[in-house]
Amino acid sequence: MDAALLLALGLLTQGLDLCWGYPGLPSTLYPWRRPPTLGRVRRAWVIPPISVPENYKGLPYMLVQIRSDKRQPGGVLYSIQGPGVDEEPLGLFSVEKFSGRVFLNAELDREKMASYRLKVFALDLGGAILEEPTDLEVLVVDQNDNRPAFVQEVFVGRVLEGAAPGTYVTRAEATDADDPDTDNAALQYSILEQASPELFSIHARTGEIRTVHVGLDREMVTVYNLTLQVADMSGEGLTATASAIISVDDINDNAPEFTRNEFSMEATEAVSGVDVGRLEVEDRDLPGSPNWVANFTILEGDPSGHFNIRTDPRTNEGVLSVVKPLDYESCAQYELRVSVQNEAPLQAAAPRSRQGQARLSIRVQDINEAPVFPKNPLRTSLAEGAPPGTFVATFSAQDPDVEQLQRVSYSKDYDPEDWLRVDGATGWIQTQRVLSPTSPFLKDGWYRAIVLALDDGSPPRTATGTLSVEILEVNDHAPALAPPPAPSLCSEPDRGPGLLLGATDQDLPPHGAPFRFHLSPTEPGLGRNWSLSQVNGTHARLRPRHTLPEGLHRLRLLLQDSGQPPQEREQPLNVTVCRCGPGGACLPRAAALRVGGAGVGLGALALVLGSAAVLLLLVLLVLLRAQFRQRSRDRSLLRRLHDDDDLRDNILNYNEQGGGEEDQNAYDLNQLRHPSELAAPSFTPGRPPLRREAPQGRGRPQVPRAPPASPADIAGFIRDGLQAADSDPTVPPYDTALIYDYEGDGSVAGTLSSPVSSLGDEDQDYDYLQDWGPRFARLADLYGHP
């Protein structure tokens, strides 16, 4: 080992000795090292860091030779471990096991790994450790083998036109993979190319791009393209390029100007909402921006506001339109002075416009205008119930075309009740019938009609006028007392709420409520027993002044409304006075007796008995009338049976089939199952029971009829019965069993006997049975002659 190497190793060893003496050095960082108390380590076994340039080509390259003096040369085995040996990346370093020489076998790349720390071992031939492992650190020296690179290919920036020098625009940025602590990564920026004159500059170290001179004009150049360069080694090494695109933003440095000083247009009278013409302007600022959009103002010539100018967003032209109808007779031509300016304010340094104002001449074209109603809508009033022919109003129109003599005619367009008549020549309106106050076309007391006015111009024009007629309310109805739901009150003045009375009136305000309630002045005695107090505009409360007897009391009230003059009505009122409990409610009769502690009064008892007598009398009259009607029907039935036709076999059509035995609603079949019930208990022996033809629950019972006193009355009896069955609506001829078991007394025909008992009837002639129809054919065969 030469002297220089030994000197370096000695200095390094001294430095390491000083490091070992530092109290804060962790013992686990270098596990092969031990504290100085264990003895000094030999200097030959401590290896200083070795620097190797990256990308070194002379391989293999010996880095260092390690040696241990624990054994004679040839008695020690050396080995190394760590990254580049037995760890990734493999195969970079190797050691000769007997000589201890360490070799570099492949090129190194500092950008991948800047240093390698290896462990060196010394073993005897038997494999025992002679020395504690020590570190071998290989430092990779950086070479300028990486070009700088911009972080993006194109940098974008924006700046306002007319910006002052030094205005920040954007910043370029680049990186270098070489060692940042060396000149290999020392970057410097520059602009290789830009338009002339040079308006932008870049900072060599930061890459900031700023303006240099005044003169950015968007109307001249909209976008600037710059070529940027970055170089390492402080501008002397490797280089890279990129682009910068700088857009110039617009400012309002150009005022809009009219293309002409004067414009001429024509407009039609009596129309609105139409466009008349366009005003052309020029502006060099950015189209579509507030610096370019034009706003137009009418400075003079339109005091009534007939015209308006709006901006066409596509062409930036001013569109003149009529917003209020023009009148040729009032003004035949308009002279306007208009100006134009941008939405955004003009820059102070910008030149002023030379044509920011223009004159506009508008000629009005005359046309036939529709008639005009001076008052539209026309409002008037009329009293309700006005008779036909009542004058309503004169609804006339005027023709605005004063230079033309035209005639105007009138007609109705809308009159839903056909209530009005319009004079076609004058517009004079009158009623032609009485308008009903309940008409559905009366809205809040107003009736609306539409009248048309037509001139005879070319072409003819029509005007529409609205006539609103208020139907004035007339006080033609007196108030009426509304019946109280329970017309009863307590007999004691201090009990109960009294009787609340209300009134209604068909008239509308102000002829209706409030109402005034009075006791009838025709009966002065009412005021001594009753008091009437007003509750509100429509109700009053009735109370007794002192304790009154129970029962029905008849009063008369006088009601007045608020009309001018007022309408009044006197009405009777029946009030029941009752005895009340502590709560003010009427007690039942029995409870009232117990509370009063007295019996029924004589007047009340007489009233009850009289009512019962009247009821009994009515019942007797009804029974007598029913019995009289039944007797009349019996006589009519017997008279009908007296005729020959009534003795024949007749077909009776009852026009109803019935529902059979299941039909319990239409027919009372119980009469068929229990014929014994047909006999009324009140009948006397020998009286024929009446038939029951009415269904259960529908017919009223008939009073029994007395049998005829003589055989001559049998025909009348039967005829009356038939007439009663045919004419009584409550007893229709239902399909039920009829019982005819009564022949009468003293009949010359005798009793119809059985065939076997006819021994004494040989001389009887029964041939007439052949004429009685098919139902008597069997009797004719038995009793008639062959």
Secondary structure, DSSP 8 states (H G I E B T S, - for coil): --HHHHHHHHHHHHHHHHHHT-TTS-TTSSTT---GGG----GGG----EEEETT--S-SEEEEE---SSS-TTSEEEEEESBTTTBSSTTSEEE-TTT-EEEE-S---TTT-SEEEEEEEEEETTS-EEEEEEEEEEEEE--S----EES-SEEEEEEETT--TT-EEEE--EE--S-TTSGGG--EEEEEE--SS--EEE-TTT-EEEE-SS---TTT-SEEEEEEEEESGGGTS-EEEEEEEEEEE--S-S--EES-SEEEEEEETT--SEEEEEE-EE--S-TTSTTT-EEEEEEES-TT--EEEEE-TTT--EEEEESS---TTT-SEEEEEEEEEESS---TTS---SSSEEEEEEEEE------B-SSSSEEEEEETT--TT-EEEE---B-S-TTS---EEEEEEE-TT--EEE-TTT-EEEESS---TT-TT-BTTEEEEEEEEEE-SSS--EEEEEEEEEEE-------EEE--SS-EEESSTTSS--EEEEEE-SS-TTSSSS-EEEE-TT-TTHHHHEEEEE-SSSEEEEEESS---SEEEEEEEEEE-S-SS--EEEEEEEEEEE-B-TTS-B--HHHHHHHHTS---HHHHHHHHHHHHHHHHHHHHHHHHHHHHHHHHHHHHHHHHTSTGGGS------S----GGG-TTT--THHHH-GGGGS-TT--TT-------S-TTTS---------SSGGGHHHHHHHHHHHHHH-TTS---S---------SS-TT-----GGGGGG-TT---GGGGGG-GGGHHHHHHHS--
